């Protein structure tokens, strides 16, 4: 296939025919197109966009580029998933998947690696010794049926067209494109054979789309396309000006996720995990109201069953729990740990998620190039959050680095992420809006 006419047409703002987009995806999946041409096409889409018909055609072509999962129809457990557009410290998927399994769902959670300034869900799970994040479709279905949940990556057979496009977007500045985000997310989710999908659409300084109106546009586009494709899709618009939880990094975030499953962890992480579960319960008719669903999810989390389900999921995917427990028992696995101290007393008015995310990336916890190797031990933890009182000299955060030079650079940058004021700031809710098709 000659992709140049499509690149030129989109560059000039012309609409593409559905069959041309399907042919492009077939050729891309067959590796008949070079990276540089696909990168040029993605950049043209970034600037010119896609109309709803083009977005739908691209999404379905990407879904159909590989296998579509099929689950037994006589099983009463709904097949559901949750997807986040990505943020700093966003580890909700880790406690949510086992919680949903314990609430009576089947969860084939196909996740990705780093897209943007920090590592993705799979980068966090890759920090777990022995964990296998690549599962063949038959094995994925088997484990979901038996365990109730898996968290894995795309194999060669599941939405394969998206995988390379996802990596190219990450390293060419084409991440914040609404039609490309929509096609990427929904092609994978539609390939899972879902009945319901809950989207966590981020806005704010560290979001792939910082502006709330554009995030609302993305949420509306994905919920509408999901409805057209026959699944229930709902979106939560959540704030990503501040990191979620008190840690950002890969193994560090696994540790905080386990704390959440053990009944502790940061309040914002727990509340957003419960909120995601509650909305999926409402979407699938498992509860009559959000308040009742929240109460049921809280009781389930407190029961300890999701923590046991987490261990079961990890073992089913090859994890060596004794080694993981030994890692999590340590205060840090990084070579160097340094503290950032407050220069004044008052209240935390700002903890800038973008700066924190860039620090984690530069320490080695995220990707600057497609082939970069992730360092699982680095990151930032013990983050103080907006609204909290602070005394001069107390710890604002800790940096986990591979060496002293990296720690020093991170500390200098981290101080600029914080603002301290005499009076407590006014705080907006984490979830700003719910978007339904």
Phi, psi and omega in degrees: 000141175264108184278343187304315179300325178289321177299315182293319180297315180289323176304323182270004174085016180271149179283147181256145179287145179306321181293328177293320178293320177296316179297321179298315181293322176299315180293320179296318179295326179278004179061037179264358180241138179284155179304320187293328178287319177296321177298321179294320178297315181298322178291324176297320176295321179304317183277325187256341178078179173229144175281170183304321180293319177296317181298317179296316180296317179296316181299311182292325177294320178292320176300315185280002177288350179211201181286152170245126184294147177228124181251152179306132184281339184274004177272123184287348182286122178296148176265117186223166175203166175230144177222138176251144176283359169103139179194178182275124182078011184279099183241017186304323183303327185294309175283335185290318184302309178293329176297315180297320179299322179286341177271003175096027177249161166254130190232095174269079189276104177265115187245177182236174173266189190306131173224102185110222192266351177223171181292155179269185182303318181291329176297323177293313181292331177296342177285350181272123183304126175085350185296128179257113183266353178252119181234134173295150184308319181296319179292321179300311180298318180300314182290321178298318179295322185274312185270323183109338181204149166221155168234116185214176179257178177286131171270182178299340189256352181249114181042052186297333181297328184288328190300310180290324178295321178301314181293320180294319178300321184298324188254007179237008177078019181257022182293309190278058177246119184300312180294325179288321176296315180301311181295320181296311183293309187287332177298318178292317184290322177294330177289346179278352182069040186283156167259331181211146180224132175249125181254135172253100184262115184272147166223165182118183192300326184258007179279155177295330172239098188292328188280131182299318179301322179287327175293323174298321177297318178297315180299317180295320180295318183287320179293321180293316180293322177299317179298317178299329182269004171090017176237154177280119179236130177228148182233138169257130173267116185235150186282129176236035169285331182241142177303149175275129185078196182244015181216151174217126187148175189270292178296326179300321180285329173300316180300316180291327177295318178295322176300321177297315179294335178274005177098002179244223179080170182294148183295321182293323177296314180298314185294321180288325175299314178296320181297317179298315179298317183297318180294321177294325175297320179290318181299326185261006179075017179279349178213153183269346180206158178295320181298316178295322180293319178298316181298318179294318180295320178297317178297319180296314180298320181289342184288342184089350181297319178296328176295318178292324178294323176303310179299319179298317178298315181299313181298318180299334180256020169093002184292148176258098189297325181297320178291320178296316180301322179295321178294317183288338179286341180279148178296324178200150173251003179278157181291327184227133175233125180230147181257145171256125183257149178287137179272351182206163175270156179151220180232142176291120179258335180209137166227097192287113183295326181295316179297316179300316180296319178295324177296313180299316177301312183290335174288343181115004181273355177221184186248135168256340174228161185301326186259012182297145179265129181281139173260109189290336189276344188274163177152197180226136176220183184053036180292125170282146190243158180306138181097345183275139176287148182220143177255147178304132179091349179282166186278125175273325182188166174239144176253132175249117187229163180279340180202170183295320181298317178296321179295318180296316179298317181295319180296318179299318180288322184297326180299330180284348179284342188254145168228136180240131180237164181288325182252150179295140180282161171279136186247131176274156178293152180295313178266115185267331187200151173244127182247122178241148179287000000 
